[in-house]
Amino acid sequence: MLLYTTASNEKKLLSAARQGINVMTHEHHSGSNGKQIALEERMAHGAKLTSPSVARNRDVILEAFRKHMPTNGLILEIASGTGEHGAYLTKALPDLIWQPSDPDENSRVSITAYGEDISGGRLHLPFSIDVAEYGWWDSPDIGNIDGLVTINMTHITHFNATEGLFRGAAALLKPGERLFLYGPYSINGEMAESNRAFDADLKRRDPEWGVRDLEAQILPLAHNHAFHLVAAEHVPANNMVVVFEKG
């Protein structure tokens, strides 16, 4: 009965999520190893890097985080990028402790600089995590986390990174704890025309990249690791907030 109720709720969430969409632009940026790591140019202010999109989406993410995630305890962020989201959330939520991570060295330098502005050391020093590597969740740097977050990662990595994300989340999170995803997604192949063009552009850059489909790709992966969908919400700029809870 519980499984039926969960599946029914997921169908309702996906059906509701098929509504409405806006427009965004997509650029690119390379990391310290020369590989493309972001879809817009980052600007440097001393050691800190800034991404223009963060100023546009940080309040949307904060509102969704408050709604769906714990506002105290330790959150692990995968692919933290510049570090701006972690800094913004920890400033807004004074009981939150944030563990950032990123495989790119320049990004980790930027994250460290942002951490110096956060009182009480609540934005921890970043470390390198590559979720495509099996066993990343066994890192001694990862503490007893209360939630896991990744923002704009799944479409600009190979799908094995998303598989590794869920595998690690299953190992690290306890029943009732949540995985928070933000970024562009399709639902059963349906997406805005601008996201369809974006998906084609991603695949042109790397055939293994692309906008992931919630129904065909993400939900089966989540179910395989004992997660069920609790939120699938459209937000501005053709993105979605997608939240899974460990069963």
C-alpha positions as CSV (number, residue, x, y, z in Angstrom):
1,M,0.0,0.0,0.0
2,L,2.8,2.4,0.8
3,L,4.5,1.7,-2.5
4,Y,1.3,2.3,-4.3
5,T,0.8,5.6,-2.5
6,T,4.3,6.7,-3.3
7,A,4.0,5.8,-7.0
8,S,0.7,7.6,-7.2
9,N,2.1,10.7,-5.6
10,E,5.1,10.7,-8.0
11,K,2.7,10.5,-11.0
12,K,0.8,13.5,-9.6
13,L,4.0,15.5,-9.1
14,L,5.3,14.7,-12.6
15,S,1.9,15.6,-14.1
16,A,1.9,19.0,-12.3
17,A,5.5,19.6,-13.3
18,R,4.6,19.6,-17.0
19,Q,3.3,23.2,-16.6
20,G,4.9,26.4,-17.7
21,I,8.5,27.4,-18.7
22,N,10.6,30.6,-19.3
23,V,13.9,31.3,-21.2
24,M,17.5,31.3,-20.3
25,T,20.8,31.6,-22.1
26,H,23.8,29.2,-21.9
27,E,27.5,30.0,-22.2
28,H,30.6,28.1,-21.0
29,H,33.7,28.2,-18.9
30,S,36.7,26.0,-18.5
31,G,38.3,24.8,-15.3
32,S,41.9,24.6,-14.1
33,N,42.5,21.4,-16.1
34,G,41.2,23.0,-19.3
35,K,38.0,20.9,-19.3
36,Q,34.6,22.7,-19.7
37,I,33.0,22.9,-16.2
38,A,30.3,25.5,-16.5
39,L,27.9,27.0,-19.1
40,E,28.6,30.6,-18.6
41,E,31.7,32.8,-18.2
42,R,32.8,33.3,-14.6
43,M,34.2,36.6,-13.4
44,A,37.0,36.9,-10.8
45,H,37.0,39.3,-7.9
46,G,40.2,38.5,-6.1
47,A,40.1,34.8,-5.3
48,K,36.3,34.7,-5.6
49,L,34.6,33.7,-8.8
50,T,31.1,34.8,-9.7
51,S,28.6,33.2,-12.0
52,P,25.9,35.7,-13.4
53,S,23.2,33.0,-13.1
54,V,23.7,32.8,-9.3
55,A,22.3,36.3,-8.7
56,R,19.2,35.3,-10.8
57,N,18.5,31.9,-9.2
58,R,19.8,32.1,-5.6
59,D,16.6,33.4,-4.0
60,V,14.5,30.7,-5.9
61,I,16.9,28.0,-4.6
62,L,16.8,29.5,-1.1
63,E,13.0,29.5,-1.0
64,A,12.9,25.9,-2.3
65,F,15.6,24.8,0.1
66,R,13.7,26.3,3.1
67,K,10.5,24.4,1.9
68,H,12.0,21.0,1.3
69,M,15.3,20.6,3.2
70,P,16.5,20.8,6.8
71,T,17.6,24.4,7.7
72,N,20.0,23.1,10.4
73,G,22.5,20.3,10.4
74,L,25.2,19.4,7.9
75,I,24.5,19.6,4.1
76,L,26.9,18.1,1.6
77,E,27.0,19.9,-1.8
78,I,28.3,18.1,-4.9
79,A,29.8,20.2,-7.7
80,S,29.7,23.5,-5.7
81,G,31.2,25.5,-8.5
82,T,32.1,29.1,-7.4
83,G,30.8,28.5,-3.9
84,E,28.2,31.3,-4.1
85,H,25.2,29.1,-3.4
86,G,26.7,27.6,-0.3
87,A,27.7,31.1,0.9
88,Y,24.2,32.6,0.2
89,L,22.4,29.7,1.9
90,T,24.5,29.7,5.0
91,K,24.2,33.5,5.4
92,A,20.4,33.2,5.2
93,L,20.1,30.1,7.4
94,P,22.3,30.7,10.5
95,D,21.9,27.1,11.8
96,L,23.0,25.5,8.6
97,I,26.5,23.9,8.2
98,W,27.6,23.5,4.6
99,Q,30.2,21.1,3.2
100,P,31.1,22.1,-0.3
101,S,33.0,20.0,-2.8
102,D,34.2,20.3,-6.3
103,P,36.8,18.4,-8.5
104,D,38.1,21.7,-10.0
105,E,40.9,23.4,-8.1
106,N,40.1,26.9,-9.1
107,S,36.5,26.4,-7.9
108,R,37.8,25.2,-4.5
109,V,40.0,28.3,-4.2
110,S,36.9,30.4,-4.8
111,I,34.8,28.4,-2.3
112,T,37.5,28.9,0.4
113,A,37.4,32.6,-0.2
114,Y,33.7,32.8,0.3
115,G,33.9,30.6,3.4
116,E,36.0,33.3,5.0
117,D,32.9,35.6,5.0
118,I,30.7,33.1,6.9
119,S,30.6,33.3,10.7
120,G,31.4,30.4,12.8
121,G,33.2,28.4,10.1
122,R,29.8,27.1,8.9
123,L,30.9,27.0,5.3
124,H,33.6,24.3,5.5
125,L,36.7,24.1,3.5
126,P,36.0,22.3,0.2
127,F,37.4,19.0,-0.9
128,S,37.5,17.2,-4.2
129,I,34.7,14.7,-5.0
130,D,34.2,13.1,-8.4
131,V,30.8,11.4,-8.2
132,A,31.7,9.3,-11.3
133,E,34.3,7.5,-9.2
134,Y,33.0,4.4,-7.4
135,G,33.3,4.7,-3.6
136,W,33.5,8.5,-3.4
137,W,31.1,8.3,-0.5
138,D,33.7,6.5,1.6
139,S,35.9,9.7,1.8
140,P,36.9,10.4,5.4
141,D,36.3,14.1,4.7
142,I,32.5,13.4,4.6
143,G,30.9,13.7,8.0
144,N,27.5,12.5,9.2
145,I,25.4,14.5,6.8
146,D,21.7,15.5,7.1
147,G,21.1,16.2,3.4
148,L,22.7,16.3,0.0
149,V,22.5,19.0,-2.7
150,T,23.6,19.5,-6.3
151,I,22.9,22.5,-8.5
152,N,23.2,22.4,-12.3
153,M,25.3,19.3,-12.5
154,T,23.4,16.5,-14.1
155,H,23.2,18.0,-17.6
156,I,26.9,18.9,-17.9
157,T,28.3,15.6,-16.8
158,H,28.2,12.1,-18.2
159,F,25.2,10.1,-16.9
160,N,27.5,7.9,-14.9
161,A,28.0,10.9,-12.6
162,T,24.3,11.1,-11.9
163,E,24.3,7.3,-11.3
164,G,27.2,7.8,-8.9
165,L,25.4,10.7,-7.2
166,F,22.4,8.5,-6.3
167,R,24.6,5.6,-5.4
168,G,26.5,7.8,-2.9
169,A,23.3,9.5,-1.6
170,A,21.9,6.0,-0.8
171,A,25.1,5.2,1.1
172,L,25.3,8.5,3.0
173,L,21.7,9.4,3.7
174,K,19.4,7.9,6.4
175,P,15.7,7.1,5.8
176,G,13.8,10.3,5.7
177,E,16.7,12.4,4.6
178,R,16.7,14.2,1.2
179,L,18.6,14.7,-2.0
180,F,17.9,18.2,-3.6
181,L,18.5,18.7,-7.3
182,Y,18.2,21.9,-9.3
183,G,18.6,22.3,-13.0
184,P,16.9,21.7,-16.4
185,Y,14.9,18.5,-16.8
186,S,12.5,17.0,-19.3
187,I,9.5,14.9,-18.4
188,N,8.7,12.0,-20.6
189,G,10.5,13.8,-23.4
190,E,8.5,17.0,-23.0
191,M,10.5,20.3,-22.5
192,A,10.4,23.9,-23.6
193,E,11.7,24.6,-27.1
194,S,14.6,26.6,-25.6
195,N,15.6,23.7,-23.5
196,R,15.4,21.4,-26.5
197,A,17.8,23.7,-28.3
198,F,20.0,23.8,-25.2
199,D,20.0,20.0,-25.1
200,A,21.1,19.8,-28.7
201,D,23.9,22.3,-27.9
202,L,25.0,20.3,-25.0
203,K,25.2,17.1,-27.1
204,R,27.1,19.0,-29.7
205,R,29.8,19.8,-27.1
206,D,29.8,16.3,-25.6
207,P,27.4,13.5,-26.8
208,E,27.3,12.2,-23.2
209,W,25.9,15.5,-21.9
210,G,22.2,16.5,-22.1
211,V,19.0,17.5,-20.3
212,R,18.0,14.5,-18.3
213,D,14.5,13.1,-18.3
214,L,12.8,12.7,-14.9
215,E,10.5,9.9,-15.9
216,A,12.8,7.9,-18.1
217,Q,16.1,8.3,-16.5
218,I,16.0,9.9,-13.0
219,L,13.0,8.2,-11.4
220,P,14.2,4.7,-12.2
221,L,17.6,5.5,-10.9
222,A,16.1,6.9,-7.7
223,H,13.9,3.9,-7.2
224,N,16.8,1.5,-7.6
225,H,18.4,3.2,-4.6
226,A,15.3,3.4,-2.4
227,F,14.5,7.1,-3.0
228,H,11.0,8.4,-3.8
229,L,10.0,11.7,-5.3
230,V,8.6,14.3,-3.0
231,A,8.8,17.5,-5.1
232,A,9.1,18.3,-8.8
233,E,8.6,22.0,-9.3
234,H,9.1,24.3,-12.2
235,V,11.0,27.5,-11.3
236,P,12.1,30.5,-13.5
237,A,14.6,30.2,-16.3
238,N,13.4,26.7,-17.5
239,N,14.8,25.0,-14.4
240,M,13.3,22.6,-11.9
241,V,13.7,21.8,-8.2
242,V,13.5,18.1,-7.8
243,V,13.7,16.5,-4.3
244,F,14.0,12.9,-3.4
245,E,13.6,11.3,0.0
246,K,15.4,8.1,1.2
247,G,12.9,5.3,2.0
